[in-house]
Amino acid sequence: MKKTLLLTALFISSILFSQSHVEIDGIKIEKSIKVKDGNDKTKLSLNGYGIRDKMWINLYVQALYLEKKTDNADEILNSKNTIATRLYITSTLVTRQKLIKAIEEGMEKSYKGDLDPLRDRLNKFMSFFENELKAEGYVEFVYSQNDEKTYVFLNDDIIGEIEGLDFRKALFGIWLEERAVDKTLKRRLLGK
């Protein structure tokens, strides 16, 4: 009997371990993804994931992908490595205008430095979000170390690109800097 229970437990745990995704708030998050990295593709692994909520309303589920897992936010932000994050929209409260405003405010709050050198690129970045966002869709930001650009995707379709390592740091700093928009989400993205 004990042997049967042990074998059953091992079988179930091997199935769970071998799944290609995790699930949170009804969203399936891939454990690894392949992203555009210049003319190549790079495989990234899930570093962490969590829910961004505001006043008890779940706004989006976010997943952070890296080449090598780490729980050190400064290491991630100061790296030149390829990185990606996906924001799975889970609420109709997340509109195009609110996402644009949140990204700009997040950058202003978290970026350690003068945003003026980024202003033109930030305005270009905001122009990518012409279409209204849909609940159950996702936005993906991928920084490519091969061409030093941040690519913006909406549901697998590329909608724009922005040059510069400094833009990478400002964008990902929204969620990973010391003054991140959501401390709990930051810990989850760092796998804590």
C-alpha positions, 0 to 999 in steps of 0.5 A: 500500500505504501509503495503504491502511494509513493509511486502515485505521488511520484507520478503526479509530481512528475506530471506537474513538473513536466508541464510547460506552463503554470497557471495563475488567475486563469492565465496560463504562463509559459515556463519558457519562451523564444523571443526575437533577438535581432535576427535570431531567437533566444530562449528565455526561462520564467523568472517569476510571475504575479498579479498587479492589483489595485484596490482588490481588482486584478488588473493584469498578470505579469511574467518576467523571462530571463536567460538565467534566473536571478532574484537580484533586481539590480543585476537584471536592470544593469545587465545588457542581456535579453529580457522579456515581460508579458502583461496579460490583461485580466480586467476591462479597467485596463484601457489603452489610455490607462496603460499609457499613463501607468507606464509613463508614471511608472517610468517617472517614479522608478527611473533614477535620472533625468527622463528628458533624454528618453522623452522622444523615445517614450512618446514614440513608445506610447504611440504604439498603443493605438488599438484598444486593449482587450481583456485576455490579451497580452502586451509583451516587451522584449529587449534584444541584446543583439541589436539593443532594441526593445520590441513591443508586441500585442498578442504576438504581433510586433507593433514597434521598437525603441532603441537603447539600453537606457530605455530598457532600464527605464521600462523594466525599472517600472516593476523592478526598481527600488520604487517599483509600482508594486512591491509584492509584484516585484518580489514575485517577478524575482521569484521570491 
